Amino acid sequence: MASPVNPEGARPVTELPAAEASEAVHGHEVSEGTTEVAAHGGEGGGLPQFRVEYWGGQIIWLLILFAVLYTLLSRVFIPRLRAALDQRENTISGALIAARAVQAEADAQAEAARAEVAEARARASRTANEAKAAVEAERSRRAAAEEAKLSQYLAQAEDRIRTGRDQAMTNVRQIAVETAEALTEKLSGRPAASDEINTALAAQGSR
């Protein structure tokens, strides 16, 4: 089979070098190094990081990145994180100490309040007992006074009753003497002696 010929009578396209073929196809010139890299890339294939000749540089860059990360972590991030944690711990510890202090103060105030309430109750109880004792004493005094007055009234009443009784007995005796004298005089026709009548009434009363 014959090779294709350029319409202008040039060499066949297949016989041209790679650079000239590229220039003929794309309309511009390609450098020789580029064609060589393309040729080598086409020959090797695969990713460069998996090729043994690149491992040395990759290890060096890995060590550099590890050193940079270690420096950043040990000098910047970890100290800041530790400072933040320490500050948080100090804040929590301070809050706990303040809360314990407030709790202790509240307990002390509650204990003082309980003591004041107990003292107030004791004072109220003493006041109530004193008032009760005063009331009992006043009641006893008034009862004694009323009893004394009543006793006095009873004594006076008894005296009045005794006086009235004696007066009544005297009047009765007088009436009896007069009645006896009148009856004796009416029956005997002569007046009776008062001594005889009194003696007879005394003997009658003694029986």
Backbone as a printed PyTorch tensor [residue, N CA C, xyz], in Angstrom:
tensor([[[   0.8500,   -1.1900,    0.0000],
         [   0.0000,    0.0000,    0.0000],
         [   0.8680,    1.2150,    0.0000]],

        [[   0.5930,    2.1570,   -0.8120],
         [   1.4090,    3.3590,   -0.9740],
         [   1.1450,    4.3080,    0.1360]],

        [[   2.1850,    5.0830,    0.5040],
         [   2.0620,    6.0950,    1.5690],
         [   1.3440,    7.2880,    1.0290]],

        [[   0.5580,    7.9270,    1.8720],
         [  -0.1630,    9.1260,    1.3990],
         [   0.7930,   10.2430,    1.1230]],

        [[   0.5010,   10.9890,    0.1530],
         [   1.3770,   12.0600,   -0.3070],
         [   0.7060,   13.3790,   -0.0430]],

        [[   1.5020,   14.3950,    0.3710],
         [   1.0020,   15.7540,    0.6160],
         [   0.5640,   16.3500,   -0.7040]],

        [[  -0.5150,   17.0580,   -0.7280],
         [  -0.9670,   17.6200,   -2.0000],
         [   0.0500,   18.5070,   -2.6570]],

        [[   0.9570,   19.1340,   -1.8730],
         [   1.9350,   20.0420,   -2.4550],
         [   3.1850,   19.3150,   -2.8850]],

        [[   3.1990,   17.9920,   -2.7560],
         [   4.3610,   17.2190,   -3.1930],
         [   5.3930,   17.0560,   -2.1460]],

        [[   5.0520,   17.2800,   -0.8530],
         [   6.0190,   17.1260,    0.2340],
         [   6.1340,   15.6700,    0.5910]],

        [[   6.9310,   15.4640,    1.7050],
         [   7.0990,   14.0850,    2.1600],
         [   5.8280,   13.5610,    2.7610]],

        [[   5.7060,   12.2200,    2.7970],
         [   4.4990,   11.6670,    3.4260],
         [   4.4240,   12.0670,    4.8980]],

        [[   3.2080,   12.1340,    5.3950],
         [   2.9930,   12.5670,    6.7910],
         [   3.5590,   11.5620,    7.7390]],

        [[   3.4780,   10.3000,    7.4300],
         [   3.9650,    9.2580,    8.3350],
         [   5.4570,    9.2820,    8.4710]],

        [[   6.1950,    9.8260,    7.5200],
         [   7.6270,    9.8700,    7.5770],
         [   8.1430,   11.0840,    8.2990]],

        [[   7.2750,   12.0080,    8.7000],
         [   7.7160,   13.2240,    9.3970],
         [   8.0620,   12.8890,   10.8350]],

        [[   9.0060,   13.6170,   11.4480],
         [   9.2780,   13.4520,   12.8900],
         [   8.0700,   13.8750,   13.7110]],

        [[   8.1390,   13.5770,   15.0190],
         [   7.0020,   13.8900,   15.9200],
         [   6.7620,   15.3750,   16.0090]],

        [[   7.8470,   16.1800,   16.0870],
         [   7.6770,   17.6390,   16.1990],
         [   7.0730,   18.1830,   14.9400]],

        [[   7.5370,   17.7360,   13.8180],
         [   6.9970,   18.2320,   12.5790],
         [   5.5710,   17.7660,   12.3840]],

        [[   5.2760,   16.5340,   12.8160],
         [   3.8910,   16.0550,   12.7010],
         [   2.9760,   16.8730,   13.5630]],

        [[   3.4510,   17.2150,   14.7460],
         [   2.6200,   18.0660,   15.6220],
         [   2.4400,   19.4270,   15.0150]],

        [[   3.5110,   19.9680,   14.4350],
         [   3.3790,   21.2920,   13.7980],
         [   2.4580,   21.2160,   12.6130]],

        [[   2.5200,   20.1160,   11.9100],
         [   1.6480,   19.9740,   10.7570],
         [   0.2090,   19.8230,   11.1680]],

        [[  -0.0160,   19.1440,   12.3010],
         [  -1.3960,   18.9360,   12.7430],
         [  -1.9640,   20.1630,   13.4030]],

        [[  -1.2240,   20.7510,   14.3960],
         [  -1.7510,   21.8540,   15.2050],
         [  -1.3960,   23.2210,   14.6510]],

        [[  -0.5200,   23.3060,   13.7900],
         [  -0.1910,   24.5770,   13.1980],
         [   0.8350,   25.3560,   13.9620]],

        [[   1.5680,   24.7720,   14.9600],
         [   2.6230,   25.4840,   15.6660],
         [   3.7020,   24.4960,   15.9890]],

        [[   4.8740,   25.0390,   16.3820],
         [   6.0540,   24.1990,   16.6270],
         [   6.0880,   23.7700,   18.0810]],

        [[   6.4720,   22.5370,   18.3640],
         [   6.6020,   21.9730,   19.7000],
         [   8.0590,   21.7140,   19.9500]],

        [[   8.4990,   22.0310,   21.1890],
         [   9.9100,   21.8900,   21.5240],
         [  10.2860,   20.4340,   21.6120]],

        [[  11.5750,   20.2100,   21.5480],
         [  12.0770,   18.8490,   21.5510],
         [  11.9570,   18.2140,   22.9200]],

        [[  12.1840,   19.0180,   24.0190],
         [  12.0780,   18.4660,   25.3770],
         [  10.6850,   18.0080,   25.6900]],

        [[   9.7190,   18.7620,   25.1750],
         [   8.3330,   18.4020,   25.4320],
         [   8.0010,   17.0780,   24.7840]],

        [[   8.5150,   16.9040,   23.6020],
         [   8.2270,   15.6430,   22.9160],
         [   8.8880,   14.4950,   23.6400]],

        [[  10.0720,   14.7390,   24.2220],
         [  10.7510,   13.6850,   24.9560],
         [  10.0010,   13.3240,   26.2260]],

        [[   9.5020,   14.3610,   26.9750],
         [   8.7350,   14.0820,   28.2160],
         [   7.4730,   13.3270,   27.8820]],

        [[   6.8290,   13.7310,   26.7980],
         [   5.6190,   13.0370,   26.3930],
         [   5.9200,   11.6010,   26.0410]],

        [[   7.0670,   11.4380,   25.3900],
         [   7.4350,   10.0840,   25.0100],
         [   7.7110,    9.2380,   26.2280]],

        [[   8.4860,    9.8240,   27.2420],
         [   8.7880,    9.0570,   28.4450],
         [   7.5350,    8.7970,   29.2500]],

        [[   6.6460,    9.8230,   29.3570],
         [   5.3980,    9.6160,   30.1010],
         [   4.5530,    8.5510,   29.4660]],

        [[   4.5740,    8.5470,   28.1660],
         [   3.7860,    7.5220,   27.5000],
         [   4.3590,    6.1450,   27.7120]],

        [[   5.7150,    6.1120,   27.8840],
         [   6.3260,    4.8130,   28.0530],
         [   6.1460,    4.2820,   29.4730]],

        [[   6.3340,    5.2380,   30.5850],
         [   6.3070,    4.7440,   31.9730],
         [   4.8980,    4.4620,   32.4450]],

        [[   3.9500,    5.4640,   32.3530],
         [   2.5820,    5.3270,   32.8400],
         [   2.5210,    5.3060,   34.3640]],

        [[   1.2930,    5.4290,   35.0130],
         [   1.0910,    5.3770,   36.4630],
         [   1.4000,    6.7000,   37.1430]],

        [[   1.1480,    6.7690,   38.4810],
         [   1.3860,    7.9880,   39.2750],
         [   2.8460,    8.0740,   39.6680]],

        [[   3.3900,    9.3020,   39.7000],
         [   4.8320,    9.4320,   40.0260],
         [   5.1460,    9.0610,   41.4520]],

        [[   4.1830,    9.3340,   42.4330],
         [   4.4860,    9.0710,   43.8360],
         [   4.6520,    7.5800,   44.1250]],

        [[   4.2570,    6.7280,   43.1970],
         [   4.4310,    5.2960,   43.3930],
         [   5.6980,    4.7760,   42.7220]],

        [[   6.4440,    5.6560,   42.1280],
         [   7.6900,    5.2520,   41.4630],
         [   8.8440,    5.3740,   42.4340]],

        [[   9.7660,    4.4080,   42.4560],
         [  10.8340,    4.3080,   43.4610],
         [  11.7560,    5.5170,   43.4080]],

        [[  12.0080,    6.0600,   42.2380],
         [  12.9600,    7.1610,   42.1430],
         [  12.4630,    8.4340,   42.8170]],

        [[  11.1510,    8.5170,   43.1030],
         [  10.6060,    9.7020,   43.7880],
         [  10.4410,    9.5050,   45.2980]],

        [[  10.7420,    8.3170,   45.8330],
         [  10.4970,    8.0630,   47.2570],
         [  11.4020,    8.8800,   48.1770]],

        [[  12.6110,    9.1080,   47.7770],
         [  13.5310,    9.8900,   48.6220],
         [  13.0160,   11.2900,   48.8950]],

        [[  12.5990,   11.9750,   47.8340],
         [  12.0560,   13.3250,   48.0150],
         [  10.7600,   13.3150,   48.8140]],

        [[   9.9350,   12.3010,   48.5510],
         [   8.6760,   12.2160,   49.2990],
         [   8.9480,   12.0030,   50.7830]],

        [[   9.9240,   11.1490,   51.1370],
         [  10.2610,   10.9180,   52.5570],
         [  10.7800,   12.1970,   53.1950]],

        [[  11.6120,   12.9330,   52.4760],
         [  12.1440,   14.1920,   53.0190],
         [  11.0190,   15.1760,   53.2760]],

        [[  10.1210,   15.3180,   52.3040],
         [   8.9670,   16.2390,   52.5070],
         [   8.0480,   15.7490,   53.6360]],

        [[   7.9120,   14.4330,   53.7660],
         [   7.1080,   13.8990,   54.8560],
         [   7.7310,   14.2350,   56.2060]],

        [[   9.0550,   14.0840,   56.3160],
         [   9.7400,   14.4490,   57.5600],
         [   9.6100,   15.9410,   57.8500]],

        [[   9.7320,   16.7640,   56.7940],
         [   9.5920,   18.2130,   56.9920],
         [   8.1880,   18.5490,   57.4760]],

        [[   7.1620,   17.9730,   56.8270],
         [   5.7830,   18.2270,   57.2550],
         [   5.5420,   17.7370,   58.6730]],

        [[   6.1080,   16.5580,   59.0290],
         [   5.9390,   16.0380,   60.3890],
         [   6.5910,   16.9650,   61.4090]],

        [[   7.8000,   17.4730,   61.0560],
         [   8.4900,   18.3890,   61.9670],
         [   7.6980,   19.6810,   62.1380]],

        [[   7.1310,   20.2000,   61.0280],
         [   6.3390,   21.4310,   61.1150],
         [   5.0810,   21.1960,   61.9590]],

        [[   4.3820,   20.0920,   61.6700],
         [   3.1710,   19.7920,   62.4510],
         [   3.4980,   19.5790,   63.9200]],

        [[   4.6080,   18.8390,   64.2020],
         [   4.9960,   18.6070,   65.5970],
         [   5.3370,   19.9190,   66.2900]],

        [[   6.0350,   20.8000,   65.5780],
         [   6.3780,   22.1030,   66.1560],
         [   5.1240,   22.9220,   66.4330]],

        [[   4.1890,   22.9330,   65.4670],
         [   2.9440,   23.6900,   65.6680],
         [   2.1350,   23.1180,   66.8360]],

        [[   2.0520,   21.7830,   66.8790],
         [   1.2840,   21.1760,   67.9620],
         [   1.9210,   21.4040,   69.3170]],

        [[   3.2700,   21.2010,   69.3930],
         [   3.9370,   21.2940,   70.6910],
         [   4.1410,   22.7320,   71.1500]],

        [[   4.2760,   23.6680,   70.2240],
         [   4.5570,   25.0600,   70.5960],
         [   3.3400,   25.9700,   70.5520]],

        [[   2.3090,   25.6130,   69.7980],
         [   1.1730,   26.5270,   69.6110],
         [  -0.1270,   25.9070,   70.1080]],

        [[  -0.5570,   24.8380,   69.4470],
         [  -1.9050,   24.3240,   69.7090],
         [  -2.0230,   23.6590,   71.0830]],

        [[  -1.0780,   22.7480,   71.4030],
         [  -1.1700,   22.0510,   72.6960],
         [  -1.0290,   23.0090,   73.8690]],

        [[  -0.0530,   23.9920,   73.8620],
         [  -0.0280,   24.9490,   74.9770],
         [  -1.3100,   25.7600,   75.0930]],

        [[  -1.8580,   26.1740,   73.9470],
         [  -3.1250,   26.9130,   74.0180],
         [  -4.2480,   26.0410,   74.5760]],

        [[  -4.2980,   24.7680,   74.1030],
         [  -5.3220,   23.8660,   74.6160],
         [  -5.1220,   23.6060,   76.1010]],

        [[  -3.8460,   23.4170,   76.5190],
         [  -3.5760,   23.2040,   77.9360],
         [  -3.9280,   24.4390,   78.7520]],

        [[  -3.6240,   25.6240,   78.2230],
         [  -3.9700,   26.8520,   78.9350],
         [  -5.4890,   27.0040,   79.0550]],

        [[  -6.1920,   26.6720,   77.9590],
         [  -7.6580,   26.7550,   78.0150],
         [  -8.2260,   25.7630,   79.0200]],

        [[  -7.6600,   24.5250,   79.0220],
         [  -8.1260,   23.5280,   79.9910],
         [  -7.8040,   23.9340,   81.4190]],

        [[  -6.5760,   24.4890,   81.6140],
         [  -6.2130,   24.9580,   82.9580],
         [  -7.1140,   26.0950,   83.4080]],

        [[  -7.3830,   27.0190,   82.4680],
         [  -8.2780,   28.1280,   82.8150],
         [  -9.6750,   27.6230,   83.1470]],

        [[ -10.1320,   26.6500,   82.3600],
         [ -11.4600,   26.0800,   82.6470],
         [ -11.4640,   25.3720,   83.9930]],

        [[ -10.3900,   24.6160,   84.2730],
         [ -10.3140,   23.9280,   85.5670],
         [ -10.2510,   24.9190,   86.7170]],

        [[  -9.4610,   25.9960,   86.5300],
         [  -9.3880,   27.0240,   87.5630],
         [ -10.7360,   27.7060,   87.7640]],

        [[ -11.4230,   27.9580,   86.6510],
         [ -12.7510,   28.5760,   86.7580],
         [ -13.7220,   27.6730,   87.4990]],

        [[ -13.6960,   26.3710,   87.1330],
         [ -14.5840,   25.4240,   87.8080],
         [ -14.2180,   25.3030,   89.2900]],

        [[ -12.8930,   25.2420,   89.5730],
         [ -12.4640,   25.1450,   90.9700],
         [ -12.8740,   26.3870,   91.7550]],

        [[ -12.6980,   27.5740,   91.1320],
         [ -13.1220,   28.8020,   91.8050],
         [ -14.6160,   28.8440,   92.0340]],

        [[ -15.3600,   28.3750,   91.0260],
         [ -16.8160,   28.3450,   91.1920],
         [ -17.2230,   27.3790,   92.2920]],

        [[ -16.5350,   26.2040,   92.3540],
         [ -16.8420,   25.2470,   93.4150],
         [ -16.5000,   25.8030,   94.7840]],

        [[ -15.3410,   26.4810,   94.8770],
         [ -14.9510,   27.0800,   96.1610],
         [ -15.9440,   28.1550,   96.5670]],

        [[ -16.3440,   28.9930,   95.5970],
         [ -17.3330,   30.0330,   95.9030],
         [ -18.6650,   29.4130,   96.3060]],

        [[ -19.0600,   28.3340,   95.5980],
         [ -20.3200,   27.6690,   95.9460],
         [ -20.2450,   27.0560,   97.3380]],

        [[ -19.0750,   26.4430,   97.6620],
         [ -18.9350,   25.8770,   99.0160],
         [ -18.9770,   26.9790,  100.0690]],

        [[ -18.3340,   28.1200,   99.7690],
         [ -18.3640,   29.2300,  100.7150],
         [ -19.7850,   29.7490,  100.9120]],

        [[ -20.5070,   29.8850,   99.7840],
         [ -21.9010,   30.3460,   99.8810],
         [ -22.7450,   29.3440,  100.6420]],

        [[ -22.5050,   28.0310,  100.3780],
         [ -23.2510,   26.9950,  101.0940],
         [ -22.9440,   27.0270,  102.5820]],

        [[ -21.6440,   27.2060,  102.9130],
         [ -21.2770,   27.2820,  104.3270],
         [ -21.9090,   28.4990,  104.9910]],

        [[ -21.8790,   29.6430,  104.2810],
         [ -22.5100,   30.8390,  104.8350],
         [ -24.0110,   30.6440,  105.0030]],

        [[ -24.6430,   30.0030,  104.0110],
         [ -26.0780,   29.7400,  104.1200],
         [ -26.3730,   28.7980,  105.2810]],

        [[ -25.5100,   27.7720,  105.4550],
         [ -25.7050,   26.8580,  106.5880],
         [ -25.5450,   27.5900,  107.9130]],

        [[ -24.5300,   28.4850,  107.9780],
         [ -24.3300,   29.2560,  109.2040],
         [ -25.5200,   30.1620,  109.4860]],

        [[ -26.0200,   30.8230,  108.4270],
         [ -27.1920,   31.6790,  108.6150],
         [ -28.4150,   30.8660,  109.0230]],

        [[ -28.5760,   29.6780,  108.4180],
         [ -29.7040,   28.8270,  108.7970],
         [ -29.5750,   28.3670,  110.2500]],

        [[ -28.3410,   28.0100,  110.6560],
         [ -28.1330,   27.6040,  112.0430],
         [ -28.4090,   28.7630,  112.9970]],

        [[ -27.9510,   29.9790,  112.6170],
         [ -28.2320,   31.1500,  113.4450],
         [ -29.7310,   31.4210,  113.5150]],

        [[ -30.4060,   31.2590,  112.3690],
         [ -31.8550,   31.4580,  112.3590],
         [ -32.5520,   30.4360,  113.2400]],

        [[ -32.0930,   29.1620,  113.1660],
         [ -32.6900,   28.1400,  114.0270],
         [ -32.4410,   28.4440,  115.4940]],

        [[ -31.2260,   28.9320,  115.8060],
         [ -30.9370,   29.2950,  117.1940],
         [ -31.8120,   30.4580,  117.6510]],

        [[ -31.9850,   31.4540,  116.7770],
         [ -32.8530,   32.5800,  117.1270],
         [ -34.2970,   32.1330,  117.3240]],

        [[ -34.7570,   31.2120,  116.4470],
         [ -36.1300,   30.7090,  116.5970],
         [ -36.2770,   29.9490,  117.9070]],

        [[ -35.2620,   29.1050,  118.2250],
         [ -35.3190,   28.3550,  119.4820],
         [ -35.2960,   29.3010,  120.6800]],

        [[ -34.4540,   30.3360,  120.6070],
         [ -34.4070,   31.3050,  121.6990],
         [ -35.7210,   32.0650,  121.8140]],

        [[ -36.2900,   32.4380,  120.6680],
         [ -37.5770,   33.1390,  120.6970],
         [ -38.6660,   32.2520,  121.2920]],

        [[ -38.6510,   30.9550,  120.9170],
         [ -39.6330,   30.0390,  121.4900],
         [ -39.4400,   29.8930,  122.9910]],

        [[ -38.1510,   29.8270,  123.4160],
         [ -37.8830,   29.7160,  124.8490],
         [ -38.3610,   30.9660,  125.5820]],

        [[ -38.0840,   32.1470,  124.9820],
         [ -38.5640,   33.3910,  125.6070],
         [ -40.0770,   33.4280,  125.6540]],

        [[ -40.7130,   33.0020,  124.5550],
         [ -42.1780,   32.9880,  124.5440],
         [ -42.7210,   32.0220,  125.5880]],

        [[ -42.0520,   30.8550,  125.7080],
         [ -42.5040,   29.8960,  126.7190],
         [ -42.3270,   30.4600,  128.1240]],

        [[ -41.1640,   31.1020,  128.3760],
         [ -40.9550,   31.7030,  129.6950],
         [ -41.9650,   32.8070,  129.9560]],

        [[ -42.2100,   33.6310,  128.9260],
         [ -43.1910,   34.7050,  129.0930],
         [ -44.5800,   34.1410,  129.3700]],

        [[ -44.9340,   33.0720,  128.6230],
         [ -46.2430,   32.4490,  128.8480],
         [ -46.3350,   31.8580,  130.2440]],

        [[ -45.2470,   31.1930,  130.6840],
         [ -45.2540,   30.6110,  132.0280],
         [ -45.3340,   31.7060,  133.0980]],

        [[ -44.5660,   32.7830,  132.8850],
         [ -44.6250,   33.8850,  133.8380],
         [ -46.0070,   34.5130,  133.8710]],

        [[ -46.6040,   34.6950,  132.6690],
         [ -47.9500,   35.2660,  132.6220],
         [ -48.9550,   34.3330,  133.2970]],

        [[ -48.8010,   33.0170,  133.0380],
         [ -49.6930,   32.0490,  133.6710],
         [ -49.5320,   32.0670,  135.1780]],

        [[ -48.2630,   32.1260,  135.6340],
         [ -48.0300,   32.1780,  137.0720],
         [ -48.5960,   33.4470,  137.6720]],

        [[ -48.4320,   34.5770,  136.9340],
         [ -48.9870,   35.8380,  137.4320],
         [ -50.5070,   35.7700,  137.5060]],

        [[ -51.1030,   35.1730,  136.4570],
         [ -52.5650,   35.0380,  136.4570],
         [ -53.0240,   34.1440,  137.6010]],

        [[ -52.3020,   33.0180,  137.8140],
         [ -52.6480,   32.1190,  138.9090],
         [ -52.4920,   32.8200,  140.2530]],

        [[ -51.3860,   33.5850,  140.3800],
         [ -51.1920,   34.3060,  141.6450],
         [ -52.2850,   35.3450,  141.8550]],

        [[ -52.6230,   36.0820,  140.7700],
         [ -53.6910,   37.0780,  140.8870],
         [ -55.0220,   36.4040,  141.2000]],

        [[ -55.2620,   35.2490,  140.5500],
         [ -56.5080,   34.5420,  140.8220],
         [ -56.5500,   34.0410,  142.2560]],

        [[ -55.3980,   33.5190,  142.6960],
         [ -55.3440,   33.0460,  144.0890],
         [ -55.5360,   34.2020,  145.0600]],

        [[ -54.8940,   35.3600,  144.7220],
         [ -55.0480,   36.5120,  145.6090],
         [ -56.4900,   36.9850,  145.6480]],

        [[ -57.0900,   37.0470,  144.4630],
         [ -58.4850,   37.4760,  144.4250],
         [ -59.3930,   36.4560,  145.1180]],

        [[ -59.0950,   35.1630,  144.8950],
         [ -59.9060,   34.1340,  145.5580],
         [ -59.7660,   34.2340,  147.0740]],

        [[ -58.5170,   34.4610,  147.5190],
         [ -58.3110,   34.6010,  148.9620],
         [ -59.0270,   35.8330,  149.4920]],

        [[ -58.9520,   36.9320,  148.7070],
         [ -59.6440,   38.1470,  149.1380],
         [ -61.1490,   37.9310,  149.1710]],

        [[ -61.6520,   37.2680,  148.1060],
         [ -63.0920,   37.0040,  148.0870],
         [ -63.4780,   36.0480,  149.2150]],

        [[ -62.6240,   35.0610,  149.4620],
         [ -62.9120,   34.1400,  150.5480],
         [ -62.8830,   34.8540,  151.8970]],

        [[ -61.9230,   35.7760,  152.0380],
         [ -61.8620,   36.5540,  153.2900],
         [ -63.1060,   37.4220,  153.4400]],

        [[ -63.4900,   38.0530,  152.3190],
         [ -64.7080,   38.8670,  152.3760],
         [ -65.9200,   38.0050,  152.6930]],

        [[ -65.9750,   36.8350,  152.0350],
         [ -67.1010,   35.9470,  152.2850],
         [ -67.1130,   35.4730,  153.7340]],

        [[ -65.9210,   35.1470,  154.2280],
         [ -65.8450,   34.7370,  155.6340],
         [ -66.2850,   35.8630,  156.5570]],

        [[ -65.8670,   37.0700,  156.1910],
         [ -66.2850,   38.2240,  156.9950],
         [ -67.7910,   38.4220,  156.9320]],

        [[ -68.3300,   38.2850,  155.6960],
         [ -69.7780,   38.4210,  155.5400],
         [ -70.5120,   37.3300,  156.3150]],

        [[ -69.9660,   36.0820,  156.2460],
         [ -70.5960,   34.9920,  156.9830],
         [ -70.5320,   35.2290,  158.4880]],

        [[ -69.3780,   35.7180,  158.9470],
         [ -69.2550,   36.0060,  160.3780],
         [ -70.2260,   37.0970,  160.7910]],

        [[ -70.2980,   38.1410,  159.9480],
         [ -71.2440,   39.2000,  160.2620],
         [ -72.6820,   38.6900,  160.2350]],

        [[ -72.9690,   37.8170,  159.2400],
         [ -74.3130,   37.2660,  159.1640],
         [ -74.6140,   36.3890,  160.3780]],

        [[ -73.6030,   35.5810,  160.7300],
         [ -73.7990,   34.7440,  161.9060],
         [ -73.9970,   35.6070,  163.1580]],

        [[ -73.2200,   36.6990,  163.2360],
         [ -73.4020,   37.5990,  164.3860],
         [ -74.7910,   38.2050,  164.3730]],

        [[ -75.2160,   38.6010,  163.1670],
         [ -76.5570,   39.1900,  163.1000],
         [ -77.6170,   38.1450,  163.4170]],

        [[ -77.3940,   36.9170,  162.8780],
         [ -78.3530,   35.8520,  163.1770],
         [ -78.3520,   35.5580,  164.6780]],

        [[ -77.1410,   35.4560,  165.2600],
         [ -77.0550,   35.1830,  166.6910],
         [ -77.7170,   36.2950,  167.5070]],

        [[ -77.4400,   37.5300,  167.0820],
         [ -78.0420,   38.6630,  167.8030],
         [ -79.5540,   38.6480,  167.6610]],

        [[ -79.9980,   38.3750,  166.4230],
         [ -81.4340,   38.3100,  166.1920],
         [ -82.0740,   37.1740,  166.9590]],

        [[ -81.3730,   36.0180,  166.9940],
         [ -81.9090,   34.8860,  167.7210],
         [ -81.9910,   35.1880,  169.2170]],

        [[ -80.8800,   35.7940,  169.7230],
         [ -80.8930,   36.1320,  171.1380],
         [ -82.0010,   37.1490,  171.4510]],

        [[ -82.1090,   38.1170,  170.5050],
         [ -83.1640,   39.1070,  170.6940],
         [ -84.5400,   38.4610,  170.6300]],

        [[ -84.6780,   37.5080,  169.6960],
         [ -85.9650,   36.8190,  169.5860],
         [ -86.2300,   35.9710,  170.8180]],

        [[ -85.2090,   35.3010,  171.3180],
         [ -85.3910,   34.4940,  172.5230],
         [ -85.7310,   35.3650,  173.7100]],

        [[ -85.0650,   36.5300,  173.7170],
         [ -85.3860,   37.4460,  174.8120],
         [ -86.8320,   37.8890,  174.7120]],

        [[ -87.2350,   38.2130,  173.4910],
         [ -88.6170,   38.6420,  173.2850],
         [ -89.5820,   37.5040,  173.5990]],

        [[ -89.2140,   36.2760,  173.2020],
         [ -90.0740,   35.1280,  173.4680],
         [ -90.1910,   34.9120,  174.9800]],

        [[ -89.0120,   34.9800,  175.6680],
         [ -89.0380,   34.8090,  177.1180],
         [ -89.9070,   35.8820,  177.7720]],

        [[ -89.7190,   37.1280,  177.2380],
         [ -90.5140,   38.2120,  177.8150],
         [ -92.0140,   37.9830,  177.5750]],

        [[ -92.3010,   37.5380,  176.3570],
         [ -93.7080,   37.2480,  176.0440],
         [ -94.2170,   36.0940,  176.9060]],

        [[ -93.3760,   35.0850,  177.0890],
         [ -93.7740,   33.9400,  177.8980],
         [ -93.9870,   34.3530,  179.3600]],

        [[ -93.0910,   35.1970,  179.8490],
         [ -93.2380,   35.6640,  181.2430],
         [ -94.5170,   36.4520,  181.3850]],

        [[ -94.7330,   37.3210,  180.4010],
         [ -95.9480,   38.1300,  180.4840],
         [ -97.1900,   37.2640,  180.3490]],

        [[ -97.1220,   36.2910,  179.4440],
         [ -98.2700,   35.4010,  179.2710],
         [ -98.4980,   34.5750,  180.5330]],

        [[ -97.4260,   34.0830,  181.1420],
         [ -97.5440,   33.2830,  182.3620],
         [ -98.0810,   34.1250,  183.5060]],

        [[ -97.5970,   35.3360,  183.5850],
         [ -98.0980,   36.2240,  184.6360],
         [ -99.5930,   36.4820,  184.4440]],

        [[ -99.9800,   36.7040,  183.1990],
         [-101.3910,   36.9840,  182.9420],
         [-102.2420,   35.7680,  183.2380]],

        [[-101.7780,   34.5950,  182.8290],
         [-102.5510,   33.3820,  183.0760],
         [-102.6210,   33.0730,  184.5680]],

        [[-101.4960,   33.2520,  185.2180],
         [-101.4710,   32.9810,  186.6610],
         [-102.3960,   33.9360,  187.4080]],

        [[-102.3070,   35.1800,  187.0190],
         [-103.1740,   36.1710,  187.6840],
         [-104.6300,   35.8770,  187.3810]],

        [[-104.9110,   35.4450,  186.1520],
         [-106.3000,   35.1780,  185.7990],
         [-106.8070,   33.9200,  186.5050]],

        [[-105.9260,   32.9240,  186.6050],
         [-106.3630,   31.6790,  187.2070],
         [-106.3960,   31.7600,  188.7480]],

        [[-105.3840,   32.4170,  189.3010],
         [-105.3040,   32.4420,  190.7640],
         [-105.9400,   33.6880,  191.3680]],

        [[-106.1280,   34.6370,  190.6120],
         [-106.7070,   35.8670,  191.0790],
         [-105.7140,   36.8010,  191.7400]],

        [[-104.4670,   36.4300,  191.7130],
         [-103.4290,   37.2920,  192.2720],
         [-102.2500,   37.3330,  191.3070]],

        [[-101.4910,   38.3940,  191.2730],
         [-100.3600,   38.4760,  190.3540],
         [ -99.2490,   37.5050,  190.7640]],

        [[ -98.6250,   36.9010,  189.7600],
         [ -97.5400,   35.9550,  190.0370],
         [ -96.2250,   36.6960,  190.1680]],

        [[ -95.3360,   36.1100,  190.9330],
         [ -94.0190,   36.7210,  191.0920],
         [ -93.1580,   36.4380,  189.8460]],

        [[ -92.4240,   37.4310,  189.4210],
         [ -91.5750,   37.2840,  188.2010],
         [ -90.4690,   36.2860,  188.4220]],

        [[ -89.9310,   36.2020,  189.6400],
         [ -88.8230,   35.2630,  189.8960],
         [ -89.2890,   33.8180,  189.7620]],

        [[ -90.4570,   33.5420,  190.2760],
         [ -90.9920,   32.1820,  190.1670],
         [ -91.2230,   31.7920,  188.7140]],

        [[ -91.8030,   32.7430,  187.9720],
         [ -92.0560,   32.4370,  186.5420],
         [ -90.7580,   32.2250,  185.8080]],

        [[ -89.7140,   33.0470,  186.0130],
         [ -88.4090,   32.8990,  185.3390],
         [ -87.7580,   31.5810,  185.7150]],

        [[ -87.9150,   31.1890,  187.0310],
         [ -87.3260,   29.9260,  187.4770],
         [ -88.0330,   28.7440,  186.8030]],

        [[ -89.3730,   28.8530,  186.7120],
         [ -90.0920,   27.7810,  186.0410],
         [ -89.7610,   27.6810,  184.5700]],

        [[ -89.6110,   28.8160,  183.8710],
         [ -89.2640,   28.7910,  182.4460],
         [ -87.8400,   28.2750,  182.2320]],

        [[ -86.9210,   28.6370,  183.1790],
         [ -85.5500,   28.1210,  183.0540],
         [ -85.5160,   26.6290,  183.2420]],

        [[ -86.2940,   26.1350,  184.2040],
         [ -86.3350,   24.6930,  184.4090],
         [ -86.9530,   23.9790,  183.2180]],

        [[ -87.9530,   24.5970,  182.5980],
         [ -88.5990,   24.0250,  181.4200],
         [ -87.6490,   24.0150,  180.2230]],

        [[ -86.8300,   25.0910,  180.0930],
         [ -85.8920,   25.1660,  178.9540],
         [ -84.7470,   24.2310,  179.0850]],

        [[ -84.3710,   23.8750,  180.3140],
         [ -83.2520,   22.9690,  180.5110],
         [ -83.5870,   21.5250,  180.2500]],

        [[ -84.8410,   21.1530,  180.1900],
         [ -85.2510,   19.7740,  179.9580],
         [ -85.0650,   19.3240,  178.5300]]])
